[in-house]
Amino acid sequence: LKPRLIGSEDIKKPKDEWRCVKSVASGSDGDKTYYVNLATGQSSWFSEEYAARMVQKKFRGRLSRDLFGSKPSITQVAKAAKFIHDAEYNYEKDQTKVSHCFNFALLCHCIKFDFEKARLLYKDVLRRSPYHPVIGRAYGIFLHTTCEAPFISKIEKARDFFREAKLRDPDLKLFNTAIECAFHWAVVAY
């Protein structure tokens, strides 16, 4: 409803945007900056960028708590950082050890997202140790992650790896290290 006193004049609606406003509060030492949205009447001391960072930080914290059950400790962070550093160093030093190849495959898969290198390493490790439950589970997750054609046969192959791994490690005791050092940090970092 338009007020009569305006007559034929039209007032444009304010843009739905946040504007930076400087205010000098009486009795204060300096300018205070706040942000206002004239279309909605909202105001905030946070910039859009800072508010977005706060929301993202809260989301990552919640995601991390869902994975770990609590906020990661400095010990867990140090363990993951050591794994990331050592995996690449040990692989470059000695590519004949299955553990070095597998850890580097995890690094390529979860942290670096170099799926071509991870695929080659996983295949090499599986050739040398086809029934290891940790390798089988990790490769099963890799097959799900890459979504390669033919999709149905890859899913069935991954299911076979999971089934075989469950027989050898039903409580995931062996796989927990891979979760803590690689898969968890892939989610938190990205």
Residue pairs with C-beta under 8 A, 6 or more apart in sequence:
13 39
14 38
14 39
15 38
15 39
16 37
16 39
16 40
17 37
17 39
18 35
18 36
18 37
18 44
18 47
18 48
19 35
19 36
19 37
19 38
20 33
20 34
20 35
20 47
21 33
21 34
21 35
21 36
22 31
22 32
22 33
23 31
23 32
23 33
23 34
24 30
24 31
24 32
25 32
33 45
34 43
34 44
34 45
35 43
35 44
35 45
35 46
35 47
35 48
36 42
36 43
36 44
37 43
44 51
46 54
60 188
61 71
63 187
63 188
64 71
64 72
64 184
64 188
65 71
67 184
67 187
67 188
68 76
68 184
72 184
72 188
76 180
79 180
79 181
80 180
80 181
80 182
80 184
80 185
83 103
83 107
83 181
83 182
84 107
84 111
84 181
84 185
86 103
87 100
87 103
87 104
87 106
87 107
88 104
88 107
90 97
90 99
90 100
90 103
90 104
91 100
91 101
91 103
91 104
93 100
94 100
95 101
98 125
98 128
98 129
101 121
101 124
101 125
101 128
102 121
102 125
102 134
102 135
102 138
104 121
105 117
105 118
105 121
105 122
105 125
105 138
106 118
106 138
106 178
106 181
106 182
107 182
108 114
108 115
108 117
108 118
108 121
109 115
109 118
109 122
109 138
109 141
109 142
109 145
109 182
110 182
110 183
110 185
110 186
111 182
111 185
111 186
111 189
115 142
115 145
115 146
118 142
119 142
119 146
122 135
122 138
122 139
122 142
125 135
126 135
126 136
126 139
129 135
131 164
131 168
132 168
133 164
133 165
133 166
133 167
133 168
133 169
133 174
133 175
134 165
134 169
134 174
134 175
134 177
134 178
136 161
136 162
136 164
136 165
137 161
137 162
137 165
137 169
137 175
137 178
138 175
138 178
139 158
139 161
140 157
140 158
140 159
140 161
140 162
140 165
141 158
141 183
143 154
143 155
143 157
143 158
143 161
144 155
144 158
146 154
147 154
148 154
165 175
169 175
172 179
